[in-house]
Amino acid sequence: MMKKNIEISIIIPCYNAQQDIATCIEAIKKSSYKNYEIICVNDCSKDDTCRIALSYDNVRILNNKTNCGAACARNKGVRTAKGKIVIFIDSDILIMKDTLKKIHDKIIKEKKDAVVGIYSTKHYNKGAATNYKNLHIHYTYSIMPPDINIANSSCLAIRKEAFNKIGGFDENITGYSSEDWDLGQKMASAGYTVYLDKSLQIIHMKNFCLSNILKTDAIKACSQLKMLMRSRKRKKKIMSVKRVGSIPWYIFASAPLVFLILASLIISLSTMSMVPVYLLIAFIAAYLVVNSSFFIFLWREKGLVFFLQSIGIYYLNIWSMIFGGIKGFTDYFILHKRY
């Protein structure tokens, strides 16, 4: 039976999520806080997502007629939500036993407008690439201030009233995109606060391979650049000296360095001069120094071998972001593709 006077509505957009949805729902069911409902918005899945989700009590399924993306699915979930607080989580996210209680207290007792969680350093999978990705996301949020102008829809709680007033997610934004950054900036521009609770840790079950990281971050960089251009006239900016959104300064400082490392390597291999070799050493040293805090964090978390692997993965990752940014610039200013 569905509860009356529900406080929290948990909205999970689902697309071909049969591998993770059961684990996701079971983690919610273990919560110490019980006054919630679960709304799974099925975005035209072609697998057993619906059957698995419906096997659990207190789960409602909303079916989209066409595949419209996560932003559209989340908005649809909010329209039927009974709770005063809506929590967005992805189908491959595990919340902790106290997650709902912490969110309820932050929003109801401490009167926060929205609360964002952070990835745990723990991961289900053992691969170097997927752990690098998980730890990188954790680290970039761990060094951010508590009040931020973006959101992370992997675990985002917001007062439903505030969500409706700002118009929800922009449904023009689809795919691996920046609809959560856009929502956070709309909130900040409307005078609402987005609170980053670093004690609110979640586990991301997604297993990344290197090619998936490079592809995903190139697409994200493309969409984020276009989002920045679309929103540049808003009152609240997400750019500062230390970061753009959740992207810290050291990533931008690394962009010219990865180019100079490659250029000096090519020149040193094609000439007898030692000058390009010295330059190569200098650029590698600068690359390590600029990213030293992040690399030290990786070393402490996973050891020397993982640290050495991550140096190379990160180098390629920067290139993927550069190419994504170039595509975003080309789309927006030359091809006039605003989304």
Order of alpha helices (4+ residues) and beta strands (2+ residues): beta-alpha-beta-alpha-beta-alpha-beta-beta-alpha-beta-alpha-beta-beta-alpha-alpha-beta-alpha-beta-beta-alpha-alpha-alpha-alpha
